[in-house]
Amino acid sequence: MAITADEYKQQRLLTGLTIDEIASQLGLSSRQIQRYESGETIPKARDLTALKGLINIKPVKASLKKSFTFIDLFAGIGGLRCAFSSINGQCIFTSEWDRFAQETYQANYRDNRLPEGDIRPFSDKPKSVPDHDILLAGFPCQPFSLAGVSKKNSLGRPHGFLCDTQGTLFHDTAKIIDAKKPKAFLLENVKNLGSHDGGNTFRTILNVLRNELGYHVDYKVINAAGWVPQKRERIFIAGFRDSNDFSFENMKVLDPAKGPRLGTILDDKVDEKYTLSDKLWNYLQNYKKKHEAKGNGFGFGLVGPNDVARTLSARYHKDGSEILIKQNGKNPRRLTPHECARLMGFETKGDEPFNIPVSDTQAYRQFGNSVVVPVVKAVAKHMEPYLQRDLVESLQAAE
């Protein structure tokens, strides 16, 4: 019985392997696998049988840990991807508009495909996004309001996310969720999303996800300082298509007061180019004095190996003022890009470094905009039993 190109690709995705890895396992060329998946060549029966033999799935066991698929929207440099790959996920679609972030992403993840750019053409035609089990999105927070929704409710008039969130990137995310109906999603944003516009923005988001899209949703603000030496709070919103008892309430969150200190991520020797010039250091000191005289808290953050840093931001490339490292007998210095990678959990000291193919300026922007990987891994591990249960039930229902 002949198998279609899409069916062959789905079988390949279930293995959790790339095209190159499948080719190596089966003794075929990567080009041959690509022909099978494009429909250029009908897969041979023996090659299909061999492919299925690489799928290590026993669907009748409750302990099944199935490889699941996910898409990575507003991907940045792949922080969300790192976490969900660590629990057996297979990324099948990536969207990131910034070409420098794309370059870093491609340098660190092998996909045999390029990241897509702007998400909006895909949200306009959401069926063009491949089917997936879980949607990941660190969508940017653009202002929108709940204005008119309560009035429409009182008048019995219909409303929906097409009007409530029009023009925002959350709107594009919601359109894809609505069209593809993944088993679950995880959205990430800044802590202040919850209080923006007096809470109206967040109420709109929850209304869309719960009442209009029909997902079981919970959320939590998590401080990364329990995992890395940085005070960084972000909100995570998890949703499941099928009703369950998922809650962030019982997630193990590490105590920020007992987290690691900067000494765990700092290099012993650092290039002099990261030391502040006299001109910049004098400017920052005078700037701080001026605002202290006015009663403001603006100024630099000077820290040492036993301290915890402020939040790393995308503007770090400008002057490094939020995190300056003390140096004996000379001006303080900026963090290096690889120290930023450790501060965000993309690498650990002494292990294989994260690949940084871009300039320092672009690297600072990318890490400042990213998620803290160990935090998202903790969230992924907390979601995993619920996701796996849904996957097992789907397999059993299909039998």
Backbone torsions as a table, in degrees:
resi	resn	phi	psi	omega
1	MET	NA	127.7	-177.8
2	ALA	-70.2	150.0	178.5
3	ILE	-119.5	142.6	-179.0
4	THR	-78.7	165.5	178.9
5	ALA	-61.0	-41.8	-179.7
6	ASP	-63.6	-39.7	179.6
7	GLU	-66.2	-40.0	177.9
8	TYR	-63.0	-43.0	-179.6
9	LYS	-63.1	-41.0	178.7
10	GLN	-61.5	-40.0	176.8
11	GLN	-62.6	-40.6	179.3
12	ARG	-65.0	-40.6	-180.0
13	LEU	-64.1	-32.4	179.4
14	LEU	-64.6	-23.4	178.6
15	THR	-74.5	-21.2	-176.6
16	GLY	75.5	13.7	-177.3
17	LEU	-108.8	155.4	175.6
18	THR	-79.3	169.7	177.6
19	ILE	-58.9	-44.2	-179.8
20	ASP	-61.7	-40.8	-178.9
21	GLU	-69.1	-39.7	176.6
22	ILE	-62.1	-45.1	-179.5
23	ALA	-58.5	-42.7	179.7
24	SER	-64.5	-41.9	-179.0
25	GLN	-65.6	-37.2	-174.3
26	LEU	-95.4	-3.8	-178.9
27	GLY	71.6	29.4	178.4
28	LEU	-113.4	169.9	173.9
29	SER	-85.5	153.8	176.5
30	SER	-61.1	-34.5	179.1
31	ARG	-62.8	-36.5	179.6
32	GLN	-64.9	-42.2	177.8
33	ILE	-62.8	-41.2	178.9
34	GLN	-63.1	-37.4	177.1
35	ARG	-63.7	-41.5	178.0
36	TYR	-61.2	-43.6	-174.7
37	GLU	-76.9	-23.4	178.7
38	SER	-87.5	-12.5	-177.3
39	GLY	87.9	3.6	-179.9
40	GLU	-66.3	-33.7	179.4
41	THR	-132.9	138.4	176.4
42	ILE	-76.7	127.3	-178.1
43	PRO	-59.5	137.0	175.7
44	LYS	-72.4	146.2	-176.8
45	ALA	-57.2	-41.7	-177.6
46	ARG	-67.4	-33.9	179.0
47	ASP	-70.7	-35.7	177.5
48	LEU	-67.5	-42.3	178.7
49	THR	-62.2	-43.1	178.8
50	ALA	-64.5	-38.3	178.0
51	LEU	-62.6	-46.0	-179.7
52	LYS	-62.2	-29.4	179.0
53	GLY	-67.4	-15.6	178.3
54	LEU	-87.9	-7.0	-179.4
55	ILE	-88.6	106.8	-175.2
56	ASN	-90.7	72.3	-176.5
57	ILE	-127.2	130.9	173.9
58	LYS	-123.5	88.8	-167.0
59	PRO	-64.6	-14.0	-177.2
60	VAL	-85.2	-10.0	-176.5
61	LYS	-90.4	132.5	-179.9
62	ALA	-66.2	-20.8	-178.4
63	SER	-86.1	6.6	-178.6
64	LEU	-50.8	133.7	172.1
65	LYS	-118.9	87.2	-173.0
66	LYS	-81.7	142.1	170.7
67	SER	-67.9	127.9	179.7
68	PHE	-116.9	161.6	-179.4
69	THR	-104.4	149.0	175.7
70	PHE	-145.5	159.2	173.3
71	ILE	-115.4	149.9	-171.2
72	ASP	-120.2	98.1	-176.5
73	LEU	-99.2	146.9	-174.8
74	PHE	49.8	50.8	-162.8
75	ALA	-70.2	-24.1	-176.2
76	GLY	58.8	-125.2	178.9
77	ILE	-107.7	19.1	167.7
78	GLY	90.4	26.1	179.9
79	GLY	-63.8	-43.0	178.0
80	LEU	-66.7	-39.0	178.9
81	ARG	-59.9	-45.6	179.7
82	CYS	-52.1	-44.6	-175.5
83	ALA	-67.0	-46.0	-175.1
84	PHE	-80.6	-21.4	170.2
85	SER	-67.4	-30.7	-177.5
86	SER	-70.6	-15.8	176.9
87	ILE	-111.5	31.0	171.0
88	ASN	84.4	20.3	178.6
89	GLY	-85.4	152.1	179.2
90	GLN	-120.3	113.9	179.7
91	CYS	-75.8	126.9	-177.0
92	ILE	-119.6	-2.5	179.3
93	PHE	-160.5	135.1	-179.5
94	THR	-132.8	137.6	175.1
95	SER	-130.1	124.8	176.9
96	GLU	-154.8	121.9	-172.3
97	TRP	-80.9	-27.4	-174.6
98	ASP	-77.7	123.7	-173.8
99	ARG	-68.5	-28.1	178.7
100	PHE	-74.3	-38.7	175.1
101	ALA	-64.9	-38.0	175.8
102	GLN	-58.2	-40.1	-178.6
103	GLU	-63.6	-44.4	178.3
104	THR	-66.6	-41.2	179.4
105	TYR	-59.1	-49.4	-179.1
106	GLN	-63.2	-31.5	-178.2
107	ALA	-72.3	-17.9	-174.2
108	ASN	-114.2	-13.0	-177.7
109	TYR	-132.1	127.3	179.8
110	ARG	-92.8	118.8	-177.6
111	ASP	-128.8	-11.9	-171.5
112	ASN	59.5	27.8	176.7
113	ARG	-159.3	157.5	179.0
114	LEU	-93.6	149.3	173.1
115	PRO	-62.5	142.0	172.8
116	GLU	-75.2	162.8	-179.4
117	GLY	-91.8	-124.6	-177.7
118	ASP	-52.7	133.7	-178.4
119	ILE	-76.2	-21.3	-171.0
120	ARG	-61.2	-39.7	175.2
121	PRO	-60.1	-29.9	179.7
122	PHE	-79.1	-35.0	177.3
123	SER	-71.5	-26.7	174.8
124	ASP	-69.8	-30.5	176.8
125	LYS	-130.2	70.2	-171.4
126	PRO	-62.4	-20.4	177.9
127	LYS	-66.7	-15.5	178.1
128	SER	-76.6	-12.5	174.9
129	VAL	-81.5	132.5	-178.0
130	PRO	-65.1	151.2	174.9
131	ASP	-59.0	144.7	-176.6
132	HIS	-153.2	160.5	179.4
133	ASP	-85.0	-37.0	-176.8
134	ILE	-139.8	140.2	178.5
135	LEU	-107.4	129.0	177.2
136	LEU	-113.7	134.8	-179.2
137	ALA	-154.5	119.6	170.5
138	GLY	-97.7	64.2	-170.6
139	PHE	-66.5	140.9	176.7
140	PRO	-65.3	145.9	-179.5
141	CYS	-89.7	105.4	174.5
142	GLN	-103.9	143.1	-178.1
143	PRO	-63.3	132.9	165.9
144	PHE	-152.6	164.3	-169.6
145	SER	-125.1	158.0	173.4
146	LEU	-86.0	6.2	-174.3
147	ALA	-51.0	128.8	176.1
148	GLY	92.9	-19.0	-176.1
149	VAL	-68.0	-47.7	-179.4
150	SER	-63.7	-36.2	178.8
151	LYS	-66.2	-41.8	178.2
152	LYS	-62.2	-39.1	178.4
153	ASN	-60.9	-45.7	-177.0
154	SER	-65.6	-28.8	179.7
155	LEU	-92.4	-1.6	-179.9
156	GLY	71.7	21.9	-179.5
157	ARG	-91.5	142.8	179.5
158	PRO	-71.2	152.0	172.8
159	HIS	-150.1	170.2	-179.0
160	GLY	-169.3	175.8	-174.7
161	PHE	-65.8	-19.7	178.4
162	LEU	-63.6	-28.3	176.8
163	CYS	-103.9	-34.9	-175.7
164	ASP	-68.8	-32.1	-174.2
165	THR	-122.0	14.6	-176.9
166	GLN	-52.4	136.2	176.3
167	GLY	86.5	0.6	179.1
168	THR	-107.9	160.5	179.3
169	LEU	-77.1	-19.7	170.2
170	PHE	-64.0	-38.5	178.0
171	HIS	-56.5	-43.6	179.2
172	ASP	-65.4	-39.1	177.3
173	THR	-63.3	-44.5	-178.8
174	ALA	-63.0	-37.1	179.1
175	LYS	-63.6	-38.2	179.1
176	ILE	-70.5	-41.9	176.5
177	ILE	-59.7	-43.8	-178.4
178	ASP	-62.5	-40.7	-176.8
179	ALA	-78.1	-40.4	-173.3
180	LYS	-95.6	-21.3	177.3
181	LYS	47.3	58.9	178.5
182	PRO	-63.2	159.8	178.7
183	LYS	-63.6	-29.4	-177.4
184	ALA	-157.6	165.1	172.5
185	PHE	-145.4	159.2	170.5
186	LEU	-135.5	122.1	177.4
187	LEU	-111.7	144.5	-178.8
188	GLU	-131.6	143.6	179.8
189	ASN	-159.5	177.3	178.1
190	VAL	-68.7	153.7	-179.6
191	LYS	-55.2	-38.5	-174.6
192	ASN	-69.3	-5.6	173.7
193	LEU	-55.9	-35.4	-177.3
194	GLY	-68.7	-24.6	-177.1
195	SER	-110.7	-3.5	-177.8
196	HIS	-58.9	136.6	179.2
197	ASP	54.4	43.9	178.0
198	GLY	65.2	22.5	-179.6
199	GLY	91.4	-5.6	-177.4
200	ASN	-65.0	-40.7	179.9
201	THR	-58.4	-47.4	-177.3
202	PHE	-68.9	-36.9	177.1
203	ARG	-63.2	-36.3	176.6
204	THR	-63.0	-46.4	-180.0
205	ILE	-59.1	-48.0	-179.4
206	LEU	-65.0	-37.3	178.0
207	ASN	-61.7	-43.5	178.7
208	VAL	-63.3	-50.3	-174.8
209	LEU	-67.1	-41.3	-175.6
210	ARG	-85.4	-53.4	-169.5
211	ASN	-88.3	-33.7	-177.7
212	GLU	-93.6	-38.9	178.7
213	LEU	-94.1	-16.5	172.0
214	GLY	79.4	28.5	-179.3
215	TYR	-96.8	147.5	170.4
216	HIS	-79.2	117.6	-168.4
217	VAL	-126.4	138.1	170.4
218	ASP	-139.6	161.1	-176.8
219	TYR	-147.3	160.7	180.0
220	LYS	-158.4	139.9	170.8
221	VAL	-90.5	127.2	-176.7
222	ILE	-124.2	132.1	176.0
223	ASN	-91.2	124.8	-176.0
224	ALA	-73.7	-8.7	-172.5
225	ALA	-63.5	-15.0	175.2
226	GLY	-74.8	-20.7	-176.4
227	TRP	-107.8	-36.4	-177.5
228	VAL	-133.1	159.0	-177.9
229	PRO	-81.0	62.7	-176.8
230	GLN	-153.3	131.9	175.0
231	LYS	-82.9	104.7	-175.4
232	ARG	-145.8	111.9	-179.1
233	GLU	-106.4	130.6	178.3
234	ARG	-136.1	152.1	177.9
235	ILE	-99.7	135.3	178.1
236	PHE	-117.7	131.2	-178.7
237	ILE	-120.0	114.2	-178.9
238	ALA	-109.3	139.4	178.8
239	GLY	-136.9	144.9	177.1
240	PHE	-125.5	134.7	-178.3
241	ARG	-64.2	-41.7	179.6
242	ASP	-95.0	138.7	-177.6
243	SER	-61.3	135.2	176.4
244	ASN	-153.6	-175.5	-177.6
245	ASP	-100.2	24.6	179.2
246	PHE	-59.5	137.1	176.7
247	SER	-153.5	145.5	173.3
248	PHE	-78.1	-9.5	-173.6
249	GLU	-58.3	-38.2	-176.8
250	ASN	-100.1	15.6	176.2
251	MET	-75.0	137.6	178.2
252	LYS	-77.5	113.9	179.0
253	VAL	-111.4	127.0	-177.9
254	LEU	-70.5	143.3	-177.0
255	ASP	-69.1	118.4	179.6
256	PRO	-57.9	-30.1	-178.5
257	ALA	-72.8	-16.5	-177.7
258	LYS	-112.6	15.7	-178.0
259	GLY	-76.7	176.5	-178.8
260	PRO	-69.6	164.0	178.6
261	ARG	-110.5	166.9	-172.8
262	LEU	-59.0	-27.2	179.3
263	GLY	-56.6	-23.5	-178.4
264	THR	-75.4	-13.8	-177.7
265	ILE	-120.3	-6.2	-175.8
266	LEU	-84.0	142.7	175.7
267	ASP	-78.6	152.3	178.4
268	ASP	-76.1	-37.0	178.8
269	LYS	-126.1	132.9	-175.3
270	VAL	-132.8	139.8	178.4
271	ASP	-57.7	139.9	-178.2
272	GLU	-61.2	-19.6	-178.0
273	LYS	-64.9	-16.3	179.3
274	TYR	-87.8	-8.4	175.7
275	THR	-77.0	135.4	-178.0
276	LEU	-66.9	142.7	174.2
277	SER	-69.8	159.6	177.0
278	ASP	-57.4	-41.2	-177.8
279	LYS	-61.6	-47.6	-179.0
280	LEU	-68.9	-41.4	-179.3
281	TRP	-64.4	-42.1	176.7
282	ASN	-63.2	-41.3	179.3
283	TYR	-60.9	-46.7	-178.3
284	LEU	-64.8	-38.7	178.3
285	GLN	-66.3	-42.1	178.9
286	ASN	-67.6	-37.2	178.7
287	TYR	-62.6	-42.6	179.9
288	LYS	-66.1	-43.3	179.5
289	LYS	-61.5	-41.3	-179.0
290	LYS	-61.7	-43.5	-177.7
291	HIS	-78.0	-29.8	174.7
292	GLU	-64.3	-37.4	178.3
293	ALA	-64.2	-27.5	179.2
294	LYS	-90.4	-1.2	-179.3
295	GLY	83.9	13.7	178.8
296	ASN	-93.5	159.0	-178.3
297	GLY	-99.9	12.4	-176.9
298	PHE	-69.6	143.7	177.6
299	GLY	157.2	179.9	-177.4
300	PHE	-80.1	164.1	175.4
301	GLY	-114.3	107.8	-177.5
302	LEU	-99.8	120.6	-172.9
303	VAL	-135.7	161.7	178.1
304	GLY	-127.4	-173.6	-175.2
305	PRO	-59.8	-24.9	-177.2
306	ASN	-96.6	9.1	-176.8
307	ASP	-104.7	173.1	172.3
308	VAL	-115.8	135.6	-173.6
309	ALA	-80.9	161.2	167.3
310	ARG	-68.1	-179.6	178.2
311	THR	-71.6	126.8	174.4
312	LEU	-71.5	128.8	-177.9
313	SER	-117.2	168.1	-179.9
314	ALA	-68.5	-16.3	180.0
315	ARG	-87.5	5.8	-175.3
316	TYR	-57.3	-29.1	-178.4
317	HIS	-65.6	-19.9	-175.0
318	LYS	-70.5	-52.9	-179.8
319	ASP	-146.2	-5.4	179.2
320	GLY	68.2	15.6	-167.6
321	SER	-64.0	-29.3	-176.4
322	GLU	-72.0	-24.6	178.9
323	ILE	-139.6	97.0	176.4
324	LEU	-112.3	131.8	-176.3
325	ILE	-94.2	127.4	178.8
326	LYS	-63.7	144.0	175.0
327	GLN	-136.3	134.1	-179.1
328	ASN	-66.8	125.4	173.3
329	GLY	75.1	9.2	177.3
330	LYS	-155.8	173.9	-178.5
331	ASN	-59.5	154.6	176.2
332	PRO	-67.9	171.5	-178.0
333	ARG	-130.4	162.9	170.8
334	ARG	-76.6	163.0	165.2
335	LEU	-68.8	150.0	171.5
336	THR	-81.4	162.6	176.7
337	PRO	-56.9	-38.1	180.0
338	HIS	-72.2	-29.9	172.6
339	GLU	-66.6	-36.5	175.0
340	CYS	-64.4	-39.4	177.5
341	ALA	-59.5	-39.5	178.0
342	ARG	-72.3	-37.0	179.3
343	LEU	-62.9	-28.4	178.9
344	MET	-97.4	0.3	175.7
345	GLY	80.6	16.0	177.5
346	PHE	-80.0	-21.6	175.8
347	GLU	-149.7	164.6	175.3
348	THR	-123.3	152.5	-175.5
349	LYS	-61.7	128.9	178.7
350	GLY	92.7	-14.3	178.7
351	ASP	-97.1	-178.9	179.9
352	GLU	-59.5	128.4	-176.3
353	PRO	-74.7	152.9	172.3
354	PHE	-68.6	138.8	-177.7
355	ASN	-76.4	119.4	-179.5
356	ILE	-118.6	92.1	-175.2
357	PRO	-88.1	0.1	-173.9
358	VAL	-106.4	175.1	178.5
359	SER	-66.3	163.1	176.8
360	ASP	-57.9	-41.4	179.9
361	THR	-57.5	-48.6	179.7
362	GLN	-67.3	-37.4	179.5
363	ALA	-62.9	-44.2	178.1
364	TYR	-59.9	-43.1	178.0
365	ARG	-61.2	-43.4	-176.6
366	GLN	-66.5	-45.6	179.5
367	PHE	-69.3	-36.3	178.4
368	GLY	-65.3	-26.7	179.9
369	ASN	-92.2	-4.6	-170.2
370	SER	-89.7	-178.6	174.5
371	VAL	-100.1	160.0	174.2
372	VAL	-84.3	112.4	-170.2
373	VAL	-57.7	-46.6	-179.2
374	PRO	-61.7	-29.8	177.0
375	VAL	-67.2	-46.1	-179.3
376	VAL	-67.6	-32.9	175.4
377	LYS	-61.9	-39.3	177.8
378	ALA	-65.0	-39.8	177.4
379	VAL	-65.2	-44.2	179.7
380	ALA	-60.8	-43.4	178.9
381	LYS	-62.7	-35.3	179.2
382	HIS	-70.4	-33.8	179.4
383	MET	-79.7	-24.7	-169.9
384	GLU	-54.1	-48.3	-178.0
385	PRO	-58.8	-35.9	-179.4
386	TYR	-72.3	-39.7	178.2
387	LEU	-67.2	-44.4	-180.0
388	GLN	-62.7	-37.5	179.2
389	ARG	-62.8	-42.2	177.9
390	ASP	-63.6	-39.4	-180.0
391	LEU	-66.9	-41.5	178.5
392	VAL	-62.8	-45.3	-178.8
393	GLU	-63.3	-36.7	178.0
394	SER	-66.1	-41.2	179.1
395	LEU	-66.1	-42.2	-179.4
396	GLN	-66.6	-37.8	179.6
397	ALA	-67.7	-27.3	-178.0
398	ALA	-81.0	-13.7	-176.5
399	GLU	-73.0	NA	NA
